[in-house]
Amino acid sequence: MRKIRDSLPPISTLGAFEAAGRLLSFTRAGDELHISQAAVSKQIQRLESNLGVALFTRRHRSLALTAAGLELHAVVGNGLGEIARCATSLRAQGDRHPVTIGLSVAMATHCLMPRLAAFRAHNPNVDVRVLAVDRHIDASREQVDLTISYSDQSRVPKDAAVLFEECMFPVCSPALVESLGQASAESLPADRLLHLDPEHWRDLRESPIGWAEWFTHFGEPREANPQGLLINNYDLLLQAALGGHGIALGWQPMVDGLLAQGLLQRLGDHVWCTGRCHFLSADPNALHAHVKTVKSWLEENLFAPQ
C-alpha cells in the first residue's frame, strides 16, 4: 500500500488554495496569509500542475472555482477545519495542564501557600499543583516542573536561581520569651530545645544543621546527644514552638511571617548565616508558557514581604 503522503498534493499549497477558493481573490488570500499575490498564484499553479486539472477560472477582474476546484475545496476546507478544531482543543488541554511545584512542607506552608491566592487571582487560567514533601525530589521521575531545593550554595546548579540565603536564630513563643528572660545563645536551657530528628536530614540528603552546630559556631560546644523534644518535620517543630513547647532554630524565610504576626519572637541577638540556600530549578523539557509564568512569579514574590 502506498504511503498517504505519496498521494497527497504538496501540503504547503493547500492553505493558499483554501484561502483563495474561499475569498475568490489571490490578492485577498495573500493579505490573509501575509504573503504576496504572486506567491499565492505560484502556489495555485503548483497545485494545479500536481493534480493535472485547472482549479480556477481566471477572468479579467474575477476568479471562480472550476468543478474540480469546488470538489477539492470542499474536502480541503473540511479537513483544515477539523485540524484547526483539534489543534485548538489540544492547546486548551495544554493550557490547563497544572504546573507542579515541588518543595518542602515548611516552605509550602509558610512561604508558598500564604501568597498563592494572590498569584491565582492574577492568573486564573494557570493551574498549580503543590507537591510538598520533606525529602529529595527527583523532578523527572515525579513529573515536577519547578523544584525549590536546599543545599550549600557551592552545589547550586548553574541554571538554577538562588531564592534566599539561609540564616537562622532561636525563636519561641512570646510567653516562653517572657519566662526565660534575657537568655543568651550560651545560656539556652538544654531541656527546652526543639530538635529536628536526623531522619529529616537523611531524607533531604544534607548533613545536619541543628543546635549542636549552632553552639559550636558561636564557640560554646555542647554534647551532640540532643536533649528535649525531637521532631522529624520542620513544620511540626515550628508548631511545637508556637505552642510554647520549647525553643526552635528559626530558619529564614520560613519564620518571617510568624515573626511579623507576633506569633513567634526571636530570642537573643545571635544570627548564623550557614552558607546554604534555597534555589529554584526548572525541568528544561517543561518550560511552556505557564511554567515560565509561575517560575517568574516565584523568583519575584515567594520571599517578598506580605
C-alpha positions in Angstrom: 0.0 0.0 0.0 1.3 3.4 -1.0 2.0 5.8 1.8 -0.6 8.5 2.3 1.9 11.2 1.6 2.7 9.8 -1.8 -0.9 10.5 -2.9 -1.2 13.9 -1.3 -0.6 17.1 -3.3 2.1 19.5 -1.9 0.9 20.3 1.7 2.2 23.8 1.5 -0.1 24.7 -1.3 -3.4 23.8 0.5 -3.5 26.8 2.7 -3.2 29.1 -0.2 -5.8 27.2 -2.1 -8.3 27.2 0.7 -8.0 30.9 1.3 -8.1 31.7 -2.5 -11.1 29.5 -3.0 -13.0 30.9 0.0 -12.2 34.6 -0.9 -12.1 34.1 -4.7 -9.2 36.5 -4.8 -5.5 35.8 -4.9 -4.8 39.3 -3.6 -7.1 39.0 -0.5 -5.8 35.5 0.1 -2.2 36.9 0.1 -3.3 39.6 2.6 -4.8 37.0 4.9 -1.8 34.7 4.7 0.7 37.6 4.9 2.3 36.7 1.5 2.2 38.4 -1.9 -0.5 37.9 -4.5 2.3 36.5 -6.8 3.2 33.9 -4.1 -0.5 32.8 -3.9 -0.7 32.5 -7.6 2.5 30.4 -7.7 1.2 28.0 -5.1 -2.1 27.5 -7.0 -0.1 26.9 -10.2 2.0 24.3 -8.4 -1.1 22.6 -7.1 -2.8 22.6 -10.5 0.3 21.2 -12.1 0.5 18.4 -9.5 -3.2 17.4 -10.0 -3.3 18.0 -13.7 -6.5 19.9 -13.6 -7.5 23.6 -13.5 -8.9 24.6 -10.2 -9.8 28.2 -11.0 -11.3 30.0 -14.0 -9.4 33.2 -14.2 -11.2 36.2 -15.7 -10.2 39.8 -16.2 -11.4 41.0 -12.8 -12.8 37.9 -11.2 -12.0 34.4 -10.1 -14.2 31.3 -9.9 -13.7 27.7 -8.9 -14.0 25.1 -11.6 -15.9 21.9 -10.9 -12.7 20.2 -9.9 -11.9 23.2 -7.7 -15.2 23.1 -6.0 -14.8 19.4 -5.3 -11.3 19.8 -3.9 -12.2 23.0 -1.9 -15.0 21.2 0.0 -12.6 18.5 1.1 -9.7 20.8 1.9 -11.9 23.2 3.8 -13.4 20.4 5.9 -10.0 18.8 6.5 -8.3 22.0 7.6 -11.3 23.0 9.7 -11.1 19.7 11.6 -7.3 20.1 12.1 -7.9 23.6 13.4 -10.5 22.5 15.8 -8.3 19.6 17.1 -5.4 21.9 17.5 -7.5 24.4 19.4 -8.7 21.6 21.7 -5.1 20.4 22.3 -3.9 23.8 23.1 -6.6 24.3 25.6 -5.7 21.0 27.2 -2.0 22.1 27.3 -3.1 25.4 28.8 -4.9 23.7 31.6 -2.1 21.2 32.4 -1.2 22.1 36.0 2.2 23.5 36.8 3.7 21.3 39.5 5.9 22.9 42.2 7.9 20.6 44.4 9.2 21.9 47.7 9.4 21.1 51.4 6.3 21.0 53.7 7.6 24.0 55.7 8.3 26.0 52.6 4.9 25.3 51.2 3.1 26.0 54.4 4.9 29.2 55.4 6.1 30.7 52.1 4.1 29.5 49.2 0.5 29.0 50.4 0.1 32.4 52.1 1.0 34.0 48.7 -0.6 31.6 46.3 -4.1 33.2 46.4 -2.6 36.4 45.1 -1.0 34.6 42.2 -4.2 32.8 41.2 -6.2 36.0 41.4 -4.0 37.5 38.7 -3.5 34.2 36.7 -6.9 32.4 36.8 -6.0 30.3 33.7 -2.9 28.8 35.3 -3.5 25.7 37.4 -0.9 24.9 40.1 -0.2 21.5 41.8 1.8 21.6 45.0 4.0 18.6 45.8 5.1 19.2 49.4 7.5 16.6 50.7 10.4 16.5 53.2 12.8 14.6 51.0 14.9 14.9 47.9 12.7 15.4 44.9 13.5 13.6 41.6 11.9 16.1 39.3 12.0 14.0 36.1 10.6 10.8 37.8 7.9 12.7 39.7 6.9 15.0 36.8 7.7 18.2 38.7 8.0 21.3 36.6 9.6 23.6 39.2 11.6 22.5 42.2 12.6 24.5 45.2 15.6 22.7 46.7 18.0 23.2 49.6 21.8 22.8 49.6 25.1 24.5 50.1 25.5 27.5 47.7 28.5 25.8 46.2 26.4 23.0 44.9 23.6 25.1 43.3 23.4 24.2 39.5 24.4 26.9 37.1 21.0 27.0 35.5 19.2 27.4 38.9 18.1 30.7 40.6 19.1 31.3 44.2 15.9 32.5 46.0 17.2 33.0 49.6 20.4 32.6 51.5 19.7 30.7 54.8 20.1 32.4 58.1 18.9 31.1 61.5 18.3 32.3 65.1 16.5 31.0 68.1 12.7 31.6 68.2 9.9 30.7 70.6 6.5 31.8 71.7 6.1 35.2 73.4 5.1 33.6 76.6 8.3 31.5 76.7 10.4 34.5 75.9 8.9 36.2 79.0 9.6 33.2 81.2 13.2 32.8 80.0 14.1 36.5 80.4 17.3 37.7 78.8 18.6 34.3 77.8 21.7 34.4 75.6 22.9 31.9 73.0 25.2 30.4 75.6 22.5 30.0 78.3 19.6 28.4 76.4 18.3 25.6 78.6 19.0 22.2 77.0 15.8 20.7 78.1 13.7 23.4 76.3 15.4 23.0 72.9 13.4 21.6 70.0 15.4 19.4 67.6 15.0 18.1 64.1 15.4 14.3 64.1 18.4 13.0 62.0 15.8 11.3 59.8 14.8 14.7 58.4 18.3 15.4 57.1 18.8 11.9 55.7 15.7 12.3 53.5 17.0 15.7 52.3 20.5 14.3 51.6 22.1 17.0 53.6 24.3 17.0 56.7 22.5 18.1 59.8 22.4 21.7 61.0 21.0 22.0 64.4 21.6 23.0 68.0 25.0 21.2 68.2 26.2 23.0 65.2 24.7 26.3 66.4 26.5 26.2 69.8 29.8 25.1 68.1 29.5 28.0 65.6 29.3 30.5 68.5 32.1 28.9 70.4 30.0 27.2 73.0 30.1 23.5 72.0 27.8 21.1 73.8 27.4 17.4 73.7 25.9 16.2 70.4 23.2 14.0 72.1 20.1 16.1 71.9 18.0 16.7 75.0 14.4 17.9 74.9 12.0 17.1 72.0 12.9 15.5 68.7 10.7 16.0 65.7 11.3 14.8 62.1 9.4 17.5 60.3 10.3 21.2 60.5 6.7 22.5 60.2 5.7 20.3 63.2 8.8 21.7 65.0 7.5 25.2 64.4 4.1 24.2 65.6 5.7 23.0 68.8 7.4 26.3 69.2 4.1 28.2 68.6 2.5 26.0 71.3 5.2 27.0 73.9 6.8 23.6 74.0 10.3 24.9 73.6 12.9 26.9 71.6 13.4 26.2 67.8 16.1 27.3 65.4 14.2 29.7 63.2 15.1 29.3 59.5 14.6 32.3 57.4 12.5 32.7 55.4 10.1 30.1 57.0 9.7 32.0 60.2 9.4 35.6 58.8 5.6 35.5 58.6 5.3 34.1 62.1 7.6 36.8 63.5 5.7 39.6 61.6 2.4 38.4 63.2 3.9 38.2 66.6 3.3 34.5 67.0 7.0 33.8 67.5 9.8 36.0 68.8 13.5 36.0 68.4 15.5 35.0 71.4 18.8 36.9 71.7 20.7 38.7 69.0 22.8 35.9 67.5 22.2 35.1 63.8 24.0 32.4 61.9 24.1 32.5 58.1 25.0 29.0 57.2 26.2 29.2 53.6 23.2 27.2 52.5 20.3 28.4 50.4 17.0 27.6 48.7 17.2 27.6 44.9 14.7 27.2 42.1 15.3 24.9 39.2 13.0 24.1 36.2 12.6 21.0 34.1 14.1 22.1 30.8 11.6 19.9 28.9 8.5 21.6 30.5 9.2 25.3 30.0 5.9 26.1 28.3 4.3 29.5 28.9 2.5 28.7 32.1 5.6 27.2 33.7 7.5 30.3 32.7 4.8 32.4 34.3 4.9 30.5 37.6 8.7 30.5 37.6 8.9 34.3 37.2 6.4 34.8 39.9 8.2 32.5 42.4 11.5 34.3 41.7 9.9 37.7 42.4 7.3 37.0 45.1 8.0 33.9 47.1 10.0 35.6 49.8 8.7 39.2 49.3 7.2 40.8 52.4 3.4 40.3 52.6 
